Amino acid sequence: MSAETTGDPAALLDLAARTAREAGELLLARRLTDEVSVAHTKSTPTDIVTAMDTASEALIRDRLRVARPDDTILGEEGGSVPGGSGVRWLVDPLDGTVNYLYGLPAYAVSIAAEVAGEVVAGAVFCPPAGELWTAVRGSGAWLNDQAVRAGDVSELDRALVGTGFWYDSGLRARQAELLRHVLPRVRDVRRIGSAALDLCSVACGRLDAYYETGLHPWDWSAGLLVAREAGARVGGLPGEAASRRLAIAAAPGVFDELRSLVVTHGADVVGSPVVAVRGASSSGGC
């Protein structure tokens, strides 16, 4: 039996990285020739899907199915397929769709492999920058050929923090209220528009921390693994793993304080049952 037909994390990472790069190169080539169109919207007129979201997901699905026909695939744009191997792929074919549509160079392809419910390998590729982040559980994190480490900031007022927002206007207003409490307590805040890139930015010290509510597993799975393997602390609500209610990655020295701040002042956001049932994605899928 070949490595690609088993759950070997190194083999899964190799497939994820190769496929993410190929899909990213497709996105970049089409963007440079202006072959971009809006296919439809999701929950609101601002929550869009381009034809390239679906084209990228189709490419990824095809490559994964050829290499590993018995695996499950969970894709953001509906390209999900069942499988019985115990391996599940979590795929965001274009994370940062609005950036892509507007020509902003902050979008990515994110692919993670999960074995028996645990993410063991992940790859995030940013086509405009040619940057590929990779990680295998327990083996560190890499940016192209260089090992990366999260920052060591220990005071929240020295931390550069990333976040994102929902598309629903009412929920955005509540997130803005939370931000009103966060902003005075940190060095500054960035809204990049791609959850995968935010998490990888924490992994390599471009951000000191990141929090967001409303994400889906395909938004965070690869990036969260990269951040954790780079030495960041990751999680969700106190005592919980990352979830749709809250996902956080931060330098260890500021993790607890940031999470406490977010939970205290954003209780109506992170605890909202709306998060569990809404169909739209957040900045992770924008």
C-alpha positions as CSV (number, residue, x, y, z in Angstrom):
1,M,0.0,0.0,0.0
2,S,1.4,3.4,-1.0
3,A,1.9,6.3,1.4
4,E,-0.8,8.2,-0.4
5,T,-3.4,5.6,0.4
6,T,-2.7,5.7,4.1
7,G,-3.2,8.3,6.8
8,D,0.5,9.1,7.0
9,P,0.7,12.9,7.9
10,A,3.8,13.6,5.8
11,A,2.1,12.1,2.7
12,L,-1.1,14.0,3.4
13,L,0.9,17.2,3.7
14,D,2.7,16.6,0.4
15,L,-0.6,16.1,-1.4
16,A,-2.2,19.2,0.4
17,A,0.8,21.4,-0.5
18,R,1.0,20.3,-4.1
19,T,-2.7,20.7,-4.6
20,A,-2.9,24.1,-2.8
21,R,-0.1,25.4,-5.0
22,E,-1.7,24.2,-8.2
23,A,-5.1,25.7,-7.3
24,G,-3.4,29.0,-6.3
25,E,-1.6,29.2,-9.5
26,L,-4.9,28.7,-11.4
27,L,-6.4,31.6,-9.3
28,L,-3.4,33.9,-10.0
29,A,-3.4,33.2,-13.7
30,R,-7.1,33.9,-14.1
31,R,-6.8,37.0,-12.0
32,L,-4.0,38.4,-14.1
33,T,-6.1,37.9,-17.2
34,D,-9.1,39.5,-15.5
35,E,-11.2,36.3,-16.0
36,V,-13.1,37.0,-12.8
37,S,-16.8,37.1,-12.4
38,V,-19.3,37.0,-9.6
39,A,-21.2,33.7,-9.7
40,H,-23.7,34.3,-6.9
41,T,-24.1,35.6,-3.4
42,K,-24.4,33.5,-0.2
43,S,-26.3,35.1,2.7
44,T,-26.2,38.8,1.7
45,P,-25.3,40.9,-1.4
46,T,-21.8,41.4,0.1
47,D,-21.2,37.7,0.7
48,I,-20.0,36.7,-2.8
49,V,-18.8,33.6,-4.6
50,T,-16.8,34.1,-7.8
51,A,-16.6,31.6,-10.6
52,M,-13.0,31.1,-9.5
53,D,-14.1,29.9,-6.0
54,T,-15.9,27.0,-7.7
55,A,-13.2,26.4,-10.3
56,S,-10.5,26.2,-7.6
57,E,-12.6,23.8,-5.5
58,A,-13.3,21.6,-8.5
59,L,-9.6,21.3,-9.2
60,I,-8.8,20.5,-5.6
61,R,-11.6,17.9,-5.4
62,D,-10.4,16.2,-8.6
63,R,-6.8,16.0,-7.4
64,L,-7.7,14.7,-4.0
65,R,-10.2,12.1,-5.4
66,V,-7.6,10.8,-7.9
67,A,-4.9,10.4,-5.3
68,R,-7.2,9.2,-2.5
69,P,-10.6,8.1,-3.8
70,D,-11.8,6.8,-0.4
71,D,-11.3,10.0,1.6
72,T,-14.1,12.4,2.7
73,I,-13.9,16.0,1.3
74,L,-15.6,19.0,3.0
75,G,-15.4,22.0,0.7
76,E,-16.7,25.5,1.3
77,E,-18.5,25.9,-2.0
78,G,-20.5,22.7,-1.9
79,G,-18.0,20.3,-3.4
80,S,-18.3,17.8,-0.5
81,V,-17.9,14.1,-1.1
82,P,-18.3,11.2,1.3
83,G,-15.6,8.6,2.1
84,G,-14.8,5.7,4.4
85,S,-11.0,5.9,4.9
86,G,-11.1,7.9,8.1
87,V,-9.3,10.8,6.4
88,R,-11.3,14.0,5.8
89,W,-10.1,17.0,3.8
90,L,-11.2,20.5,4.8
91,V,-10.9,22.8,1.8
92,D,-11.2,26.5,1.4
93,P,-10.5,27.0,-2.3
94,L,-10.3,30.8,-2.2
95,D,-10.1,32.4,1.2
96,G,-10.3,36.1,0.7
97,T,-12.8,36.2,-2.2
98,V,-13.5,39.9,-1.9
99,N,-9.8,40.7,-1.9
100,Y,-9.4,38.5,-5.0
101,L,-12.3,40.3,-6.8
102,Y,-10.8,43.7,-6.1
103,G,-7.3,42.8,-7.0
104,L,-6.0,43.0,-3.4
105,P,-3.1,40.5,-2.9
106,A,-4.3,38.9,0.3
107,Y,-6.1,35.7,-0.6
108,A,-5.2,32.0,-0.2
109,V,-6.0,28.4,-0.8
110,S,-6.3,26.4,2.4
111,I,-6.3,22.6,2.6
112,A,-6.1,20.6,5.8
113,A,-6.2,16.8,6.4
114,E,-8.0,15.4,9.4
115,V,-7.5,11.8,10.6
116,A,-9.9,10.3,13.1
117,G,-11.2,13.8,13.9
118,E,-7.7,15.4,14.4
119,V,-6.1,17.8,12.0
120,V,-2.7,16.3,11.2
121,A,-1.5,18.3,8.2
122,G,-2.2,21.6,6.6
123,A,-1.1,23.9,3.8
124,V,-2.0,27.5,3.1
125,F,-0.8,29.0,-0.2
126,C,-0.9,32.8,-1.0
127,P,-0.5,33.0,-4.8
128,P,0.3,36.7,-5.2
129,A,3.2,36.4,-2.7
130,G,4.3,32.9,-3.7
131,E,4.1,32.0,0.0
132,L,3.3,28.4,1.2
133,W,2.8,27.7,4.9
134,T,2.8,24.1,5.9
135,A,2.6,22.1,9.1
136,V,2.4,18.5,10.3
137,R,1.1,17.9,13.8
138,G,4.1,17.6,16.2
139,S,6.7,18.6,13.5
140,G,6.8,22.4,13.4
141,A,5.6,24.9,10.9
142,W,7.2,26.2,7.7
143,L,7.0,29.2,5.3
144,N,8.4,27.9,2.1
145,D,11.7,26.4,3.2
146,Q,12.1,28.3,6.5
147,A,10.9,27.2,9.9
148,V,8.6,29.9,11.5
149,R,7.9,30.8,15.1
150,A,5.2,32.9,16.6
151,G,6.1,36.1,18.4
152,D,7.0,36.4,22.1
153,V,5.1,39.5,23.0
154,S,3.9,39.3,26.6
155,E,2.0,42.5,27.0
156,L,-1.4,43.0,25.3
157,D,-0.8,46.7,24.7
158,R,2.2,45.7,22.6
159,A,0.3,43.2,20.5
160,L,-0.8,43.7,16.9
161,V,-4.1,41.9,16.6
162,G,-6.0,40.6,13.6
163,T,-9.7,40.0,13.3
164,G,-12.6,39.7,10.8
165,F,-16.3,40.5,10.5
166,W,-19.5,38.8,9.4
167,Y,-21.5,40.0,6.4
168,D,-24.8,40.4,8.2
169,S,-25.1,44.1,9.2
170,G,-26.7,43.5,12.6
171,L,-24.0,41.1,13.6
172,R,-21.3,43.4,12.3
173,A,-22.6,46.1,14.6
174,R,-22.1,43.8,17.6
175,Q,-18.6,42.9,16.4
176,A,-17.9,46.6,16.1
177,E,-19.0,47.1,19.7
178,L,-16.5,44.4,20.8
179,L,-13.8,46.0,18.7
180,R,-14.4,49.3,20.6
181,H,-13.2,47.5,23.7
182,V,-10.3,45.7,22.1
183,L,-8.8,48.5,20.2
184,P,-7.7,50.7,23.1
185,R,-6.1,47.7,24.8
186,V,-3.8,46.6,22.0
187,R,-1.0,48.1,19.8
188,D,-3.3,48.2,16.8
189,V,-5.8,46.0,14.9
190,R,-5.6,44.7,11.3
191,R,-8.4,43.3,9.2
192,I,-6.7,41.4,6.3
193,G,-9.8,39.7,4.9
194,S,-8.5,36.1,5.0
195,A,-8.7,34.0,8.2
196,A,-6.1,31.5,6.8
197,L,-3.6,34.3,6.2
198,D,-4.4,35.9,9.6
199,L,-3.6,32.6,11.3
200,C,-0.4,32.1,9.3
201,S,0.6,35.7,10.1
202,V,0.4,34.8,13.8
203,A,2.6,31.8,13.0
204,C,5.4,33.9,11.5
205,G,5.1,36.9,13.8
206,R,3.4,39.3,11.3
207,L,0.6,39.4,13.8
208,D,0.8,38.8,17.5
209,A,-2.7,37.5,17.9
210,Y,-5.9,36.9,16.0
211,Y,-9.5,36.3,17.0
212,E,-12.8,35.8,15.1
213,T,-16.3,34.5,15.5
214,G,-18.4,32.8,12.9
215,L,-15.7,30.8,11.1
216,H,-16.2,27.4,9.6
217,P,-13.8,24.4,10.0
218,W,-12.4,25.0,6.5
219,D,-11.5,28.5,7.4
220,W,-9.4,27.7,10.4
221,S,-8.2,24.1,10.2
222,A,-5.0,24.5,8.2
223,G,-4.1,27.9,9.6
224,L,-4.7,27.0,13.2
225,L,-2.4,24.0,12.8
226,V,0.3,26.1,11.3
227,A,0.0,28.7,14.2
228,R,0.0,26.0,16.9
229,E,3.0,24.2,15.4
230,A,4.8,27.6,15.3
231,G,4.4,28.0,19.0
232,A,1.2,30.0,19.2
233,R,-1.5,29.1,21.7
234,V,-4.8,28.3,19.9
235,G,-8.3,27.6,21.1
236,G,-11.8,28.9,21.5
237,L,-14.0,29.7,24.5
238,P,-12.4,28.9,27.8
239,G,-12.0,25.1,28.1
240,E,-13.0,24.6,24.4
241,A,-11.2,24.1,21.1
242,A,-11.7,26.6,18.3
243,S,-15.3,26.6,17.1
244,R,-17.8,28.8,15.2
245,R,-18.4,30.7,18.4
246,L,-14.7,31.7,18.8
247,A,-11.3,31.0,17.3
248,I,-8.2,32.5,18.8
249,A,-4.5,32.2,18.0
250,A,-2.0,34.3,19.9
251,A,1.5,34.5,21.3
252,P,1.4,32.5,24.5
253,G,2.1,35.6,26.6
254,V,-1.1,37.4,25.5
255,F,-3.5,34.6,24.8
256,D,-5.3,34.5,28.1
257,E,-5.7,38.2,28.4
258,L,-7.0,38.6,24.8
259,R,-9.5,35.8,25.2
260,S,-10.7,37.2,28.5
261,L,-11.2,40.6,26.9
262,V,-13.1,39.1,23.9
263,V,-15.3,36.9,26.0
264,T,-16.1,39.7,28.5
265,H,-17.0,42.4,26.1
266,G,-18.3,40.2,23.2
267,A,-20.5,37.8,25.2
268,D,-23.5,38.6,23.0
269,V,-21.3,37.8,19.9
270,V,-19.3,34.7,20.9
271,G,-22.3,33.2,22.8
272,S,-24.9,34.0,20.1
273,P,-26.9,31.0,18.8
274,V,-26.9,32.8,15.5
275,V,-23.3,31.7,15.0
276,A,-24.4,28.1,15.0
277,V,-27.1,28.3,12.4
278,R,-26.2,31.1,10.0
279,G,-25.3,29.9,6.5
280,A,-22.9,32.6,5.6
281,S,-19.2,32.6,6.0
282,S,-17.2,35.4,7.7
283,S,-14.0,37.0,6.6
284,G,-12.6,33.5,6.3
285,G,-14.6,33.0,3.2
286,C,-15.0,36.5,1.9
